[in-house]
């Protein structure tokens, strides 16, 4: 049995672009180091329900464990220090199941 891939889904409102830019640069490195690949980074969207956030990010990781390990890693936590106070964020990790 193989592990299923997982998606890291973030909805973000940036309030301090300079600080958030520092977060994004460091987070990109941490995500890549854990096997994460970005599928979406902003772009056009249609908000149908819930709270609208202008920045939507989706990254795929090899496993749910890899995605969570990335979040908890010292490198990502250092990046996250720059996001605090620079953005309002929602983040969830979901395992892909291939079901429609």
ZIFEN-V586859 format. One record per residue. N is the residue number from 1. RES is the residue in one letter. BURIAL is + if it has 24 or more other C-alpha atoms within 12 Angstrom, else -. Layout:
n=[N N]
res=[RES RES]
burial=[BURIAL BURIAL]
This chain:
n=[1 2 3 4 5 6 7 8 9 10 11 12 13 14 15 16 17 18 19 20 21 22 23 24 25 26 27 28 29 30 31 32 33 34 35 36 37 38 39 40 41 42 43 44 45 46 47 48 49 50 51 52 53 54 55 56 57 58 59 60 61 62 63 64 65 66 67 68 69 70 71 72 73 74 75 76 77 78 79 80 81 82 83 84 85 86 87 88 89 90 91 92 93 94 95 96 97 98 99 100]
res=[X X X X X X X X X X X X X X X X X X X X X X X X X X X X X X X X X X X X X X X X X X X X X X X X X X X X X X X X X X X X X X X X X X X X X X X X X X X X X X X X X X X X X X X X X X X X X X X X X X X X]
burial=[- - - - + + + + + + + + + + - - - - - + - - + + - + + + + + + - - + + + + + - - - - - - - - - - - - - - + - + + + + + + + + + + + + + + + + + - - - + + - - + + - + + - - - + - + - - - + + + - - - - -]
